[in-house]
Amino acid sequence: MSPTIFMIILSSLATGTIITMTSYHWLLAWIGLEINTLSIIPLISTTHHPRATEAATKYFLTQAAASAMILFSSMTNAWETGTWDITQLSSTPSHIFLTMALAMKLGLVPVHFWLPEVLQGSTLTTALIITTWQKLAPMSLVYLTINSLSTTVLLLMGLMSTVIAGWAGLNQTQTRKIMAYSSIAHLGWMVAVSSIMMNLMVMNLIIYLIMTSALFQALIVSQSKTIQDTTMTWALSPTISILTMALLLSLGGLPPLTGFIPKWLILEELVTQNLIPTATMMALSALLSLFFYLRLTYTTTLTLSPNTTTTKFKWRLKPNQPTQPMLIATTTSILLLPLAPLMLM
């Protein structure tokens, strides 16, 4: 892909998200989502491979259906109330349609099946964009309409997402599918707390974006597409290998690291609201996710797969990717825990 076309696509991607995040009219929000969807399709299918074409088709159909549902929800609300204002969503059918549409946009259970398949058919760079930037527009709509959405439905979807994503991720050997289920689980935590304390959801989203970006950049630099590939990260760079281990443990939510902040505060808030069974189930589901993070940690830093002698000299080849963004994101996502009190003020 030529640099000009690539820049046009990226600028369209950014424009679509910004239009949705700053709009107050349902039609403007829908237009932003459509621009966003249409600009990511060429990035997914840029490798000219049948898997990439399949992933692009699945992504387009899913996102088009979700956008159509958002448009239908807003039209139903405008028909009943006479307003197109995003914050004035008072029709009950509109609530139901909007909740399902946003769940489909984000990839929440039970409409999550497209996300692992789309990521598996994409390149690691495109998968990074889908799991980070593409979550901003739907999350901004959740932020704007949270007073209209059902707390019970959001809690149920968040609980199902954390449990099912943790369960499904156990059986995966592809790093992109593991990251897809990791994304579903993290979004489940965000959605569960969104109707109770919005500040926590925003903080969780920011930390998730930083940690996921850092781990994807580490996978891109080391070219690790499967669990077996991660066993050779040490040969490319022992430093990246150690940082990847700390990143994975942070994503799992172990206490000294950044990923512990959101889980700790969300569980505390759920217990404060007397949702003790929900908090217990979500804490147990975090153990499922932690298992496949620990497995990746083990293969990345502690094992060496059977290989020829020549592969041990991979360190002679310098990485052809810039490592400065990875360094910044990695450091932030590992060492942010002491700043937790400042983030909550």
Stockholm file with secondary structure:
# STOCKHOLM 1.0

chainA/1-345         MSPTIFMIILSSLATGTIITMTSYHWLLAWIGLEINTLSIIPLISTTHHPRATEAATKYFLTQAAASAMILFSSMTNAWETGTWDITQLSSTPSHIFLTMALAMKLGLVPVHFWLPEVLQGSTLTTALIITTWQKLAPMSLVYLTINSLSTTVLLLMGLMSTVIAGWAGLNQTQTRKIMAYSSIAHLGWMVAVSSIMMNLMVMNLIIYLIMTSALFQALIVSQSKTIQDTTMTWALSPTISILTMALLLSLGGLPPLTGFIPKWLILEELVTQNLIPTATMMALSALLSLFFYLRLTYTTTLTLSPNTTTTKFKWRLKPNQPTQPMLIATTTSILLLPLAPLMLM
#=GR chainA/1-345 SS CCHHHHHHHHHHHHHHHHHHHHCCBHHHHHHHHHHHHHHHHHHHGGGCCHHHHHHHHHHHHHHHHHHHHHHHHHHHHHHHHSCCBTTCCCCHHHHHHHHHHHHHHHTCTTSCTHHHHHHHHSCHHHHHHHHTGGGHHHHHHHHHHTTTSCHHHHHHHHHHHHHHHHHHHTTCCBHHHHHHHHHHHHHHHHHHHHTTCHHHHHHHHHHHHHHHHHHHHHHHHHTCCBHHHHTTHHHHCHHHHHHHHHHHHHHHTCTTSTTHHHHHHHHHHHHHTTCHHHHHHHHHHHHHHHHHHHHHHHHHHTCCCSCCGGGGGGGGSCCSSCCHHHHHHHHHHHHCGGGHHHHHC
#=GC SS_cons         CCHHHHHHHHHHHHHHHHHHHHCCBHHHHHHHHHHHHHHHHHHHGGGCCHHHHHHHHHHHHHHHHHHHHHHHHHHHHHHHHSCCBTTCCCCHHHHHHHHHHHHHHHTCTTSCTHHHHHHHHSCHHHHHHHHTGGGHHHHHHHHHHTTTSCHHHHHHHHHHHHHHHHHHHTTCCBHHHHHHHHHHHHHHHHHHHHTTCHHHHHHHHHHHHHHHHHHHHHHHHHTCCBHHHHTTHHHHCHHHHHHHHHHHHHHHTCTTSTTHHHHHHHHHHHHHTTCHHHHHHHHHHHHHHHHHHHHHHHHHHTCCCSCCGGGGGGGGSCCSSCCHHHHHHHHHHHHCGGGHHHHHC
//
